[in-house]
């Protein structure tokens, strides 16, 4: 039995094949998976922590780029609201 906190932090899979299938479903290709997981990637001299960090950074960049066009109208609207509130404050000060 595992500690409940650990269970919440770790995703358990049935076996290595299930792990590879799940990683593929998350768009991780076999050449990105380490060979000890059944993939084809080897990263001599680079820790798995660094490999994972690079993956997270790339993922964040891709999701930020995908969200940027959708966020642009909201950012423009926020600027308009701030500009309008500044004008209202000036007229109230008179």
C-alpha positions in Angstrom: 0.0 0.0 0.0 1.3 3.4 -0.9 1.0 6.6 1.1 -2.1 8.6 -0.1 0.0 11.7 -0.7 2.3 9.7 -3.0 -0.7 8.2 -4.8 -2.0 11.7 -5.5 1.4 12.8 -6.9 2.2 9.7 -9.0 0.1 8.3 -11.9 0.2 4.5 -11.7 0.1 2.5 -14.9 -0.4 -1.2 -15.3 2.8 -1.9 -17.2 5.4 -0.5 -19.5 3.3 -1.0 -22.6 0.5 1.0 -20.9 2.9 3.7 -20.1 4.2 4.0 -23.6 0.6 4.0 -25.0 -0.3 6.8 -22.6 2.9 8.8 -23.5 2.0 8.5 -27.2 -1.5 9.7 -26.4 0.2 12.8 -24.9 2.1 13.3 -28.1 5.4 12.1 -26.8 7.1 10.1 -29.6 9.2 7.0 -29.0 12.4 8.9 -30.0 11.7 11.3 -27.1 11.3 8.4 -24.5 14.3 7.1 -22.8 15.5 3.7 -23.9 14.9 2.2 -20.4 11.2 3.0 -20.9 11.1 1.2 -24.2 11.7 4.3 -26.3 14.5 5.1 -28.7 16.0 8.2 -27.1 19.2 8.2 -25.3 20.5 11.2 -23.5 24.1 10.5 -22.5 25.3 12.9 -19.9 21.9 14.5 -19.4 19.8 13.7 -16.4 16.2 12.7 -16.8 15.3 15.8 -14.7 16.9 18.0 -17.3 15.1 16.1 -20.1 11.8 16.5 -18.3 12.5 20.2 -17.7 13.1 20.8 -21.4 9.9 19.0 -22.2 7.9 21.1 -19.8 9.5 24.3 -21.1 8.6 23.4 -24.7 5.1 22.4 -23.7 4.6 25.7 -21.9 5.8 27.6 -25.0 3.5 25.7 -27.3 0.4 26.2 -25.0 1.3 29.9 -24.6 1.6 30.4 -28.3 -1.7 28.6 -28.9 -3.4 30.8 -26.2 -1.9 34.1 -27.4 -4.3 34.8 -30.3 -7.3 34.1 -28.1 -6.1 36.3 -25.3 -5.3 39.3 -27.5 -8.9 40.6 -27.7 -9.2 40.3 -23.9 -6.0 42.2 -23.4 -7.2 45.0 -25.7 -10.5 45.1 -23.9 -8.6 45.4 -20.5 -6.6 48.3 -21.9 -9.8 50.1 -23.0 -11.3 49.6 -19.6 -8.3 51.0 -17.8 -8.2 53.9 -20.2 -11.9 54.6 -19.7 -11.6 54.5 -16.0 -8.7 57.0 -16.1 -10.9 59.4 -18.1 -13.7 59.0 -15.6 -11.5 59.7 -12.7 -10.2 63.0 -14.3 -13.8 64.2 -15.0 -14.8 63.4 -11.4 -11.8 65.4 -10.1 -13.1 68.7 -11.7 
